[in-house]
Amino acid sequence: MNDPAVLIAGAGPTGLTAAMELSRLGVDVRIVDRAGAPSATSRALGIQARTVELLRPRGVGDELLRLGNRANATALYATGGKLTEIELHRMASDFNYVLLLDQSETERVLTEQLGRQGVKVERGVEVTALQQHDDSVAVHLRAGDGQSEIVRPRYVIAADGAHSVIRKATGVSFEGRQLSHSYVLGDLSLTGDVPEDQLSIFLGRRGFLAVFPMGAGRFRFMATDPDGLTGDAGDPTLAGIQQLYDRTAALPARLAGLRWSSRFRINSRHAAHLRAGRVFLGGDAAHVHSPAGGQGMNAGIQDMVNLSWKLALVLAGRARPELLDTYESDRLPVIRDLVTMTERATAAFNSTSPLAHAALTRLAPLVLARIRLQRKAADRLGQLSAGYRGAPLSADGGRIGKLRAGDRIPDAAVVTVDGEHRRLHDLLDLSGPTLLVFGDDEPLRTGLSTAVTVRRLASAPALTADPAAWLLARPDGYLAAAGTAADADRLRRWVKRWLTPDTP
Ligand SMILES: Cc1cc2nc3c(=O)[nH]c(=O)nc-3n(C[C@H](O)[C@H](O)[C@H](O)COP(=O)(O)OP(=O)(O)OC[C@H]3O[C@@H](n4cnc5c(N)ncnc54)[C@H](O)[C@@H]3O)c2cc1C
């Protein structure tokens, strides 16, 4: 086998996204996974709006949308009845719901797309060790048949999960702790009053319980069990789960058809760094946390969408190597925030203190009665509000309307100079920055790299009314810089700082 430009360890959602993105961008990749077959264990269910926005133009979103079940709200109940709900339809996205799909299905869809792009996952092959050199990494691979091999890629992506061998080999610390709660999980059918178009969360005085509708009467059940109603060892039984349900859930239901059940504990940790020399850490190898809010897999996918265009441009000699440092400076603050947010939500939902329970059940309806806070909560769950303001790649980037450099660019309706009515996201180049210019683009072209695609717009009322405005969009749909004709120097500075000069 050849030495690829990038070796990806792990074919979970993170590694598969990296392989799909990099191969789409023309990078020679190999992706290996220790497991001999795709994982059948069910974990992530929730695909968030931002993930759908990013995956759709990359060829897999429509299939995920076809397969998944849509939940339009997250409803909160106390034992006495419904308290309130987070109205996901208020999200500022076309995909204003959470898409529920078994992680093994999401992985299958990603693997099939990868296959269409000419890359096959090498299964039963594990990374056992690595050494970093000036221009490559020596990666030791061992196949299931005992054969070993050393490959020398220029870069390595560690997507090898929470117990990452690669993270340990690089010496990057994994800071955090194990949370005390143990969770019960089950896949079952449910007959009763539980709606199939919402996530239902029941806040009990002794722990919480959530049911996720998977479509066709199937539900995923997840609960804490502080009093051990389901026992404390072995897979929970249907009778035990029903007992837990009856004690906590405000909507009566009969549970049946248990396909599988299990227990798990949660760690809440993140890597101190996302880059160690030529190695990049992403997904669970870089962050693990409570499943509250269904964020983990989504974060891993978005890690790789952030990293891949940067790696591809640097490998093609079109961007400066420093661009690779911005993977960590973009993503680490988002990850820290996610770990804190999920820890807080988990602590609030699981508190067995009567005072804390009373505060939560009284406060939640009051807070969520405000439309502004509804929108904020929905955008946060959908990972639409996470962005890179203040990061080096957004520094000195200016603003356009309410958007600041580092923000996600909304999918606004625009009219091109040719009079075409389009959506902004459809105009973005997914391989390099796109300069969107209202008015005369000639003054902005001086010193511009050919890595930048230029598109001329006549209007985008939701973004700006300034006829001389421009904005520079990154391939992952975040604002790199913006201004008006008078700020042409800002554009030139961004291009000079991050991209390499064109060779004549
Ligand atoms: C019960 C539960 C519910 C969850 N619900 C959600 C949810 O609703 N939404 C959400 O976003 N997230 C959720 N998550 C989190 C989500 O499952 C993970 O964040 C996601 O699987 C991470 O993907 P990954 O590709 O980074 O790692 P993994 O899925 O762990 O994949 C790592 C891969 O690396 C391979 N590997 C390991 N070591 C090596 C090696 N040395 N060499 C080669 N290959 C190796 C493994 O075989 C594996 O295939 C949930 C997690 C749990 C436990």
PDBQT file of the ligand as one rigid body, heavy atoms in Angstrom, charges set to zero:
ROOT
HETATM    1  C1  LIG A 601     -25.651   6.228  24.810  1.00  0.00    +0.000 C 
HETATM    2  C2  LIG A 601     -25.069   7.294  23.953  1.00  0.00    +0.000 A 
HETATM    3  C3  LIG A 601     -25.926   8.158  23.300  1.00  0.00    +0.000 A 
HETATM    4  C4  LIG A 601     -25.409   9.154  22.478  1.00  0.00    +0.000 A 
HETATM    5  N1  LIG A 601     -26.271  10.010  21.815  1.00  0.00    +0.000 NA
HETATM    6  C5  LIG A 601     -25.782  10.969  21.004  1.00  0.00    +0.000 A 
HETATM    7  C6  LIG A 601     -26.658  11.803  20.219  1.00  0.00    +0.000 A 
HETATM    8  O1  LIG A 601     -27.885  11.688  20.263  1.00  0.00    +0.000 OA
HETATM    9  N2  LIG A 601     -26.096  12.753  19.399  1.00  0.00    +0.000 N 
HETATM   10  C7  LIG A 601     -24.741  12.887  19.318  1.00  0.00    +0.000 A 
HETATM   11  O2  LIG A 601     -24.288  13.776  18.578  1.00  0.00    +0.000 OA
HETATM   12  N3  LIG A 601     -23.886  12.097  20.007  1.00  0.00    +0.000 NA
HETATM   13  C8  LIG A 601     -24.370  11.130  20.848  1.00  0.00    +0.000 A 
HETATM   14  N4  LIG A 601     -23.507  10.280  21.487  1.00  0.00    +0.000 N 
HETATM   15  C9  LIG A 601     -22.059  10.406  21.274  1.00  0.00    +0.000 C 
HETATM   16  C10 LIG A 601     -21.600   9.726  19.975  1.00  0.00    +0.000 C 
HETATM   17  O3  LIG A 601     -21.973   8.378  19.956  1.00  0.00    +0.000 OA
HETATM   18  C11 LIG A 601     -20.087   9.856  19.830  1.00  0.00    +0.000 C 
HETATM   19  O4  LIG A 601     -19.741  11.207  20.040  1.00  0.00    +0.000 OA
HETATM   20  C12 LIG A 601     -19.604   9.402  18.441  1.00  0.00    +0.000 C 
HETATM   21  O5  LIG A 601     -19.702   8.022  18.284  1.00  0.00    +0.000 OA
HETATM   22  C13 LIG A 601     -18.134   9.790  18.244  1.00  0.00    +0.000 C 
HETATM   23  O6  LIG A 601     -17.707   9.380  16.981  1.00  0.00    +0.000 OA
HETATM   24  P1  LIG A 601     -16.170   9.134  16.698  1.00  0.00    +0.000 P 
HETATM   25  O7  LIG A 601     -16.092   8.753  15.268  1.00  0.00    +0.000 OA
HETATM   26  O8  LIG A 601     -15.380  10.286  17.175  1.00  0.00    +0.000 OA
HETATM   27  O9  LIG A 601     -15.746   7.932  17.649  1.00  0.00    +0.000 OA
HETATM   28  P2  LIG A 601     -16.288   6.435  17.657  1.00  0.00    +0.000 P 
HETATM   29  O10 LIG A 601     -17.674   6.366  17.172  1.00  0.00    +0.000 OA
HETATM   30  O11 LIG A 601     -15.960   5.915  19.010  1.00  0.00    +0.000 OA
HETATM   31  O12 LIG A 601     -15.366   5.694  16.578  1.00  0.00    +0.000 OA
HETATM   32  C14 LIG A 601     -14.000   5.429  16.821  1.00  0.00    +0.000 C 
HETATM   33  C15 LIG A 601     -13.559   4.319  15.864  1.00  0.00    +0.000 C 
HETATM   34  O13 LIG A 601     -12.160   4.146  16.016  1.00  0.00    +0.000 OA
HETATM   35  C16 LIG A 601     -11.840   2.765  15.974  1.00  0.00    +0.000 C 
HETATM   36  N5  LIG A 601     -10.558   2.593  16.668  1.00  0.00    +0.000 N 
HETATM   37  C17 LIG A 601     -10.309   2.655  17.985  1.00  0.00    +0.000 A 
HETATM   38  N6  LIG A 601      -8.993   2.497  18.223  1.00  0.00    +0.000 NA
HETATM   39  C18 LIG A 601      -8.399   2.345  17.025  1.00  0.00    +0.000 A 
HETATM   40  C19 LIG A 601      -7.039   2.152  16.613  1.00  0.00    +0.000 A 
HETATM   41  N7  LIG A 601      -6.040   2.089  17.499  1.00  0.00    +0.000 N 
HETATM   42  N8  LIG A 601      -6.776   2.021  15.302  1.00  0.00    +0.000 NA
HETATM   43  C20 LIG A 601      -7.798   2.084  14.375  1.00  0.00    +0.000 A 
HETATM   44  N9  LIG A 601      -9.099   2.253  14.731  1.00  0.00    +0.000 NA
HETATM   45  C21 LIG A 601      -9.385   2.396  16.029  1.00  0.00    +0.000 A 
HETATM   46  C22 LIG A 601     -13.021   2.092  16.649  1.00  0.00    +0.000 C 
HETATM   47  O14 LIG A 601     -13.139   0.731  16.241  1.00  0.00    +0.000 OA
HETATM   48  C23 LIG A 601     -14.189   2.957  16.184  1.00  0.00    +0.000 C 
HETATM   49  O15 LIG A 601     -14.796   2.450  15.019  1.00  0.00    +0.000 OA
HETATM   50  C24 LIG A 601     -23.997   9.284  22.329  1.00  0.00    +0.000 A 
HETATM   51  C25 LIG A 601     -23.125   8.396  22.992  1.00  0.00    +0.000 A 
HETATM   52  C26 LIG A 601     -23.662   7.406  23.802  1.00  0.00    +0.000 A 
HETATM   53  C27 LIG A 601     -22.720   6.462  24.512  1.00  0.00    +0.000 C 
ENDROOT
TORSDOF 0
